[in-house]
């Protein structure tokens, strides 16, 4: 499976920080920067890659340093994979990850 290489198409240059602390299904219209203030383990479900804008990115950050106790799980819509995996788990305090789509798949960047 090819890896996504960031390029000039579809990239935003300004970011809006939005905070979540419950299970959430992300949409294409949501901001690119997702701050997670977890008080319990939670799942962020990515939108269907084919419905998302090619180059759509999300940057997910544990902003409370609690991911070691309260894991943040990223899940693809309808069983779609993230770098070939069913889920991607943030389990280290203060960690962050970037996720991007090519319109067919989701990739860790």
ROSELO-357546 format. One record per residue (C-alpha): x, y, z; residue number from 0. Coordinates in steps of 0.5 Angstrom, whole numbers. Layout:
REM residues N
<node <X,Y,Z>,NUM>
...
This chain:
REM residues 109
<node <0,0,0>,0>
<node <3,7,-2>,1>
<node <4,12,3>,2>
<node <1,19,2>,3>
<node <7,24,1>,4>
<node <4,31,3>,5>
<node <4,36,-3>,6>
<node <1,42,-5>,7>
<node <-6,40,-6>,8>
<node <-11,40,-1>,9>
<node <-7,43,4>,10>
<node <-10,49,9>,11>
<node <-5,54,12>,12>
<node <-9,56,17>,13>
<node <-12,52,23>,14>
<node <-17,52,28>,15>
<node <-16,49,35>,16>
<node <-23,45,37>,17>
<node <-23,41,43>,18>
<node <-27,34,44>,19>
<node <-27,30,51>,20>
<node <-32,25,48>,21>
<node <-33,20,42>,22>
<node <-34,24,36>,23>
<node <-35,22,29>,24>
<node <-31,28,25>,25>
<node <-33,31,19>,26>
<node <-30,34,13>,27>
<node <-32,41,15>,28>
<node <-29,40,22>,29>
<node <-23,44,23>,30>
<node <-16,41,22>,31>
<node <-13,41,29>,32>
<node <-17,37,34>,33>
<node <-15,38,42>,34>
<node <-17,32,46>,35>
<node <-18,33,53>,36>
<node <-20,26,55>,37>
<node <-23,24,62>,38>
<node <-24,17,59>,39>
<node <-22,13,53>,40>
<node <-25,16,47>,41>
<node <-25,14,40>,42>
<node <-25,19,34>,43>
<node <-28,16,28>,44>
<node <-25,19,21>,45>
<node <-30,21,16>,46>
<node <-31,16,9>,47>
<node <-24,18,6>,48>
<node <-28,18,-1>,49>
<node <-32,23,2>,50>
<node <-27,27,5>,51>
<node <-23,33,1>,52>
<node <-17,30,-2>,53>
<node <-11,32,2>,54>
<node <-16,33,8>,55>
<node <-11,33,15>,56>
<node <-13,32,22>,57>
<node <-8,34,27>,58>
<node <-10,30,34>,59>
<node <-6,32,40>,60>
<node <-7,30,47>,61>
<node <-7,37,51>,62>
<node <-8,35,58>,63>
<node <-3,29,58>,64>
<node <-8,24,60>,65>
<node <-7,19,54>,66>
<node <-3,14,58>,67>
<node <-9,13,62>,68>
<node <-14,15,57>,69>
<node <-13,12,50>,70>
<node <-15,16,44>,71>
<node <-17,12,39>,72>
<node <-17,14,31>,73>
<node <-22,9,27>,74>
<node <-23,9,20>,75>
<node <-31,10,17>,76>
<node <-34,3,15>,77>
<node <-28,-1,17>,78>
<node <-23,4,13>,79>
<node <-16,3,15>,80>
<node <-11,8,17>,81>
<node <-4,6,15>,82>
<node <-7,-1,13>,83>
<node <-9,-2,21>,84>
<node <-16,-2,23>,85>
<node <-15,3,29>,86>
<node <-9,8,31>,87>
<node <-8,9,38>,88>
<node <-5,15,42>,89>
<node <-3,12,48>,90>
<node <3,17,51>,91>
<node <2,23,55>,92>
<node <2,29,51>,93>
<node <3,26,44>,94>
<node <0,28,37>,95>
<node <-1,25,30>,96>
<node <-3,28,24>,97>
<node <-8,24,19>,98>
<node <-9,25,12>,99>
<node <-13,23,6>,100>
<node <-11,22,-1>,101>
<node <-19,21,-3>,102>
<node <-19,13,-2>,103>
<node <-15,12,4>,104>
<node <-12,15,11>,105>
<node <-5,16,12>,106>
<node <-1,18,18>,107>
<node <4,24,17>,108>
